[in-house]
Amino acid sequence: MSTSFLLRRIAYGLLLMLGVVVLNFLLIRLAPGDPALVIAGEMGGATKEMLASIRHDYGLDKPMITQLWIYISDVARGDLGESFFFNQPVSTLISHRVGPTILLVLTAQILSIIFGVFMGVIAARKPNGPVSAFVTVFATIGYAVPVFWTGIMLIIFFASAIPIFPVEGMQSVRLRDAGFFVQVVDVLHHLALPAFTLAVIYLAQYARLSRASMMEVLGSDYIRTARAKGASEQSVLFKHALRNAALPILTVAGLQFGNLISGALLVETVFNWPGMGRLAFDSILRRDYPTIMGVLFFASAMVVIANILTDISYRWADPRLRGRT
């Protein structure tokens, strides 16, 4: 891995984040709604003097370009501003919510990759068999069904018909003083439905992609050579074919990370999961500009970092790319 490649990818990521900061600021500020009215409403009144005072206190009375410059300068120093509603630094609010979101997104990502790739590999072994047909139908349905519909159906099913999973929150109140192991089991119990809901649509995509990629690789000359040398079918599938077939899967995994974060916003709202998506949803309703922009900035940074790691892993997996700058 060349140093110039890493420096170029990091510089590209920083430029991209600058564009994200500017775009987020303009989109949020140009959206309809006045945060001063919302804040005044929370305080019990909305006189002209009160609105003017609120706009002055939060810098909303300054020209737009001045507000943008101040915001960019603050972000460059690591300051995401202070929430209009919570009266706390946005970075503090995000630090309290980022853990649940990362737990949810990474669990869904791991589940979707493991089970999706496994289903695709098994289906590619016999493309015209019943397993391949089942994977194709499941992938089509899983891709077409909206994530929030899946979540609502799971809540109805597991809250009324078979109430075996909790359908709200991240932890049981009665177990907050229990031991560490009991709390971990309780969190995993609450995590099951949100993670499965978020993983279904991406599991279907990985199954279709890995099936197509494996079918192409299994038709290669080196696979026929491996079989002619007496390699077992398990060795051919998982040792010889899967590594080359994994290249497009790695690319999609990096790109899907951003979709997972956006999907987490819906899942967290449906299941009342205490993550950044829920924080963003509440902040949008309250016109809390700094918190909305802070959450979007942090989520965008996670996506950029994921894409850089994807590029690095892609070069690791494909030796033909290592010598290129």
Solvent accessible surface area in square Angstrom, and as a share of the most:
residue,aa,sasa,rsa
1,M,101,0.45
2,S,36,0.24
3,T,96,0.56
4,S,54,0.35
5,F,13,0.05
6,L,59,0.29
7,L,112,0.55
8,R,115,0.42
9,R,38,0.14
10,I,88,0.45
11,A,51,0.40
12,Y,119,0.45
13,G,4,0.04
14,L,122,0.61
15,L,126,0.63
16,L,75,0.37
17,M,20,0.09
18,L,86,0.43
19,G,40,0.39
20,V,30,0.18
21,V,6,0.04
22,V,43,0.25
23,L,105,0.52
24,N,17,0.09
25,F,1,0.00
26,L,61,0.31
27,L,108,0.54
28,I,27,0.13
29,R,44,0.16
30,L,128,0.64
31,A,47,0.36
32,P,117,0.74
33,G,43,0.42
34,D,38,0.20
35,P,6,0.04
36,A,0,0.00
37,L,94,0.47
38,V,44,0.25
39,I,20,0.10
40,A,0,0.00
41,G,52,0.50
42,E,107,0.48
43,M,123,0.55
44,G,73,0.70
45,G,25,0.24
46,A,56,0.43
47,T,77,0.45
48,K,174,0.74
49,E,133,0.60
50,M,56,0.25
51,L,23,0.11
52,A,57,0.44
53,S,57,0.37
54,I,10,0.05
55,R,74,0.27
56,H,122,0.54
57,D,103,0.53
58,Y,75,0.28
59,G,16,0.15
60,L,30,0.15
61,D,81,0.42
62,K,84,0.36
63,P,89,0.56
64,M,77,0.34
65,I,125,0.63
66,T,48,0.28
67,Q,23,0.10
68,L,19,0.10
69,W,175,0.61
70,I,73,0.37
71,Y,22,0.08
72,I,36,0.18
73,S,29,0.19
74,D,28,0.14
75,V,21,0.12
76,A,87,0.68
77,R,172,0.63
78,G,58,0.56
79,D,68,0.35
80,L,17,0.08
81,G,26,0.25
82,E,92,0.41
83,S,0,0.00
84,F,14,0.06
85,F,68,0.28
86,F,61,0.25
87,N,100,0.51
88,Q,72,0.32
89,P,69,0.44
90,V,0,0.00
91,S,53,0.34
92,T,47,0.28
93,L,15,0.07
94,I,5,0.03
95,S,68,0.44
96,H,123,0.55
97,R,56,0.20
98,V,26,0.15
99,G,41,0.39
100,P,17,0.11
101,T,2,0.01
102,I,62,0.32
103,L,61,0.30
104,L,0,0.00
105,V,1,0.00
106,L,81,0.40
107,T,33,0.19
108,A,0,0.00
109,Q,19,0.08
110,I,96,0.49
111,L,58,0.29
112,S,0,0.00
113,I,52,0.26
114,I,100,0.51
115,F,103,0.43
116,G,0,0.00
117,V,21,0.12
118,F,109,0.45
119,M,36,0.16
120,G,0,0.00
121,V,0,0.00
122,I,54,0.28
123,A,0,0.00
124,A,3,0.03
125,R,125,0.46
126,K,140,0.59
127,P,50,0.32
128,N,157,0.80
129,G,16,0.16
130,P,117,0.74
131,V,74,0.42
132,S,1,0.01
133,A,57,0.44
134,F,127,0.53
135,V,3,0.02
136,T,62,0.36
137,V,87,0.50
138,F,63,0.26
139,A,0,0.00
140,T,73,0.42
141,I,100,0.51
142,G,5,0.05
143,Y,112,0.43
144,A,76,0.59
145,V,33,0.19
146,P,64,0.40
147,V,19,0.11
148,F,96,0.40
149,W,121,0.42
150,T,19,0.11
151,G,0,0.00
152,I,73,0.37
153,M,70,0.31
154,L,25,0.13
155,I,38,0.19
156,I,95,0.48
157,F,97,0.40
158,F,32,0.13
159,A,52,0.40
160,S,83,0.54
161,A,66,0.51
162,I,78,0.40
163,P,97,0.61
164,I,96,0.49
165,F,64,0.27
166,P,35,0.22
167,V,41,0.24
168,E,109,0.49
169,G,19,0.18
170,M,42,0.19
171,Q,48,0.21
172,S,21,0.14
173,V,113,0.65
174,R,199,0.72
175,L,37,0.19
176,R,139,0.51
177,D,146,0.76
178,A,34,0.26
179,G,45,0.43
180,F,170,0.71
181,F,152,0.63
182,V,66,0.38
183,Q,50,0.22
184,V,56,0.32
185,V,74,0.43
186,D,10,0.05
187,V,25,0.15
188,L,98,0.49
189,H,75,0.33
190,H,12,0.05
191,L,6,0.03
192,A,34,0.26
193,L,6,0.03
194,P,2,0.01
195,A,1,0.01
196,F,103,0.43
197,T,2,0.01
198,L,0,0.00
199,A,3,0.02
200,V,17,0.10
201,I,35,0.18
202,Y,16,0.06
203,L,19,0.09
204,A,0,0.00
205,Q,36,0.16
206,Y,1,0.00
207,A,0,0.00
208,R,124,0.45
209,L,48,0.24
210,S,0,0.00
211,R,56,0.20
212,A,58,0.45
213,S,14,0.09
214,M,0,0.00
215,M,73,0.32
216,E,138,0.62
217,V,18,0.11
218,L,21,0.10
219,G,43,0.41
220,S,34,0.22
221,D,99,0.52
222,Y,86,0.33
223,I,0,0.00
224,R,131,0.48
225,T,65,0.38
226,A,10,0.08
227,R,99,0.36
228,A,92,0.71
229,K,167,0.71
230,G,65,0.62
231,A,33,0.26
232,S,66,0.43
233,E,57,0.26
234,Q,135,0.60
235,S,32,0.21
236,V,0,0.00
237,L,4,0.02
238,F,86,0.36
239,K,147,0.62
240,H,61,0.27
241,A,0,0.00
242,L,39,0.19
243,R,122,0.45
244,N,71,0.36
245,A,0,0.00
246,A,26,0.20
247,L,17,0.08
248,P,49,0.31
249,I,9,0.05
250,L,53,0.26
251,T,52,0.30
252,V,38,0.22
253,A,13,0.10
254,G,5,0.05
255,L,112,0.56
256,Q,12,0.05
257,F,23,0.10
258,G,18,0.17
259,N,75,0.38
260,L,0,0.00
261,I,19,0.10
262,S,70,0.45
263,G,8,0.08
264,A,1,0.01
265,L,56,0.28
266,L,76,0.38
267,V,1,0.01
268,E,0,0.00
269,T,37,0.22
270,V,43,0.25
271,F,2,0.01
272,N,60,0.31
273,W,0,0.00
274,P,48,0.30
275,G,0,0.00
276,M,3,0.01
277,G,8,0.07
278,R,63,0.23
279,L,1,0.00
280,A,6,0.05
281,F,69,0.29
282,D,26,0.13
283,S,0,0.00
284,I,83,0.42
285,L,113,0.56
286,R,71,0.26
287,R,78,0.29
288,D,0,0.00
289,Y,14,0.05
290,P,13,0.08
291,T,0,0.00
292,I,11,0.06
293,M,2,0.01
294,G,0,0.00
295,V,9,0.05
296,L,68,0.34
297,F,43,0.18
298,F,62,0.26
299,A,16,0.12
300,S,25,0.16
301,A,23,0.18
302,M,27,0.12
303,V,36,0.21
304,V,13,0.08
305,I,101,0.51
306,A,18,0.14
307,N,39,0.20
308,I,26,0.13
309,L,106,0.53
310,T,20,0.12
311,D,46,0.24
312,I,51,0.26
313,S,35,0.22
314,Y,63,0.24
315,R,24,0.09
316,W,160,0.56
317,A,9,0.07
318,D,9,0.05
319,P,83,0.52
320,R,178,0.65
321,L,32,0.16
322,R,101,0.37
323,G,74,0.71
324,R,144,0.53
325,T,111,0.64
